[in-house]
Amino acid sequence: MKPPAIIILGEKSVAIARQIQNTIPHAIIYGLASRTQSADRQYSKFSEIVSELFCQGHAIIGICAAGILIRSIATLLSDKRAEPPVIAIAEDGSAVVPLLGGLNGANDLARAIANMLQIQAAITTTGDLRFQTSLLSPPDGYRLLNNDEQAKTFLADLLAGKTVKLIGIAPWLSESHLPFADDATHRIEVISSKISLESIESQLSSTYLVYQTTLIDRSETGGKLSIIGTGPGAAKWMSPEVKAILEDATDFVGYKTYINLIKEFTRGKPVHASDNRVELDRARLALDLAAEGKSVVIVSSGDPGIYGMAAAVFEVLDQSPDPQWNQITIYVAPGISAAQAAAAAIGAPIGHDFCMISLSDILKPWEIIAQRLTAAAQADFAIAIYNPISTQRRWQLTAARDLLLQWRSPDTPVILGHRMGRKGENVRVISLSELAPELADMQTVIIVGSSKTKNLQWSDRQYVYTPRKYN
């Protein structure tokens, strides 16, 4: 696949271009030489670079008016099945409009960019709009065996009210808005790459579409394991990258409470939910599923690298490797942590040096926890405390408070963030001397200020912050 070309006319467009490049990492930014200094490559004439890249088969993403793109390639249009995607994006990122290349992924590319920009792509293709998929342009891993006329007639029939039955497995079809019915007049079948075209070609018609998988053996190529952080709970705190990963996933693995946070993405897909204390088993299951060629997501709340599932996966890979996992691609997608959410809700209590410590003694003894609390208190860090209490473990929070009081004033501000980003969210400020087990549970994150952390009453609100300067 040739790298998409992001074409800009001025330096003001560089920021959006880089955002798009982060979404499409192999894309190249082309900037007008007289107006840009930060592009990957430079050009002197807009129409010449657009027509040249278009003829070479590069997807064109122009951060400019749609008209200038159209005029640059108007004389080159001849075969819509061969034309690469051409997409116009407003300079301020307020609009994403696919202009050409709908049969070669323009709409999907536009949606990916729009998702990153947190807007809706201006899709105008009737089939895509109504059915939320493109029958004429299947995604990577599938190819349509019917000819153009058969496929166009099939689509026109569905738009006119005919129904369709799906035979075989293809998430991009089963999760679409196609008019499925068991007694349908039309059929779509998904067949293996091992079936020859000759054996089925005579059956193809305008009422029978066939898609063939193009991956010879997905277990040989390896799947993908994404370890994601949903953030504390609110959908608004979930990153666009994480949302895109969830939308593309074939399987979901995670603690059932965290799986419930993303249920809008799991409909119609396999979900492997489990208890909270089987992290290593969960990691092995996810790796095994990915080894089958699937796109698997392990779900953590907050950030997966902060007391989350990322470490569990790498621990399994390190301590009990399996050769079948060797071809898997592993990716960790960060999320907003509960400590960040609680801090933001009350001001800036971790605005200077801080650390995070878990009071759970399941994976480390209390002696180690106490040693780390002491070191952090002596060094005057603000401290975010995770897992402060459980039904069987209540004494540690009192012990931690007493230990910290050896190095902190009893009036030190303490923030209790409960169920951040979820129903029942509550943030309150107390003093260190008031900290007690009955004020917290496993869904509470506690931030203990440093010796410099201050309470601030401003207008009608209370804030807590730690000054940037330390004397």
ABEGO torsion letter per residue (X at the ends): XBBBBBBBABAAAAAAAAAAAAABAABBBBBBAAABAABABBBABAAAAAAAAAAAGBBBBBBBBAAAAAAAAAAABABAAABBBBBBBBAAGABBBBABGAAAGAAAAAAAAAAAAGBBBBBABAAAAAAGBBAABBBBGBBBABBAAAAAAAAAAAAAGBBBBBBEBBAAAAABABBBBAABABBBBBBBAABBAAAAAAABBAABBBBBBABABAAAAEBBBBBBBAEAGBAAABBAAAAAAAAABABBBEBAAAAAAAAAAABGBBBBBBBAAAAAAAAAAAAAAAAAGBBBBBBBBEBAABGBAAAAAAAAAAABBBAAAAABBBBBBBBBBAAAAAAAAAEBAAABBBBBBBABAAABBAAAAAAAAAAAAAAGBBBBBBGABBAABAAAAAAAAAAAAAABBAABBBBBBBGBGBBGBBBBBBBAAABBAAABBAABBBBBBBAABBBBBBEABBBBBBBABBX
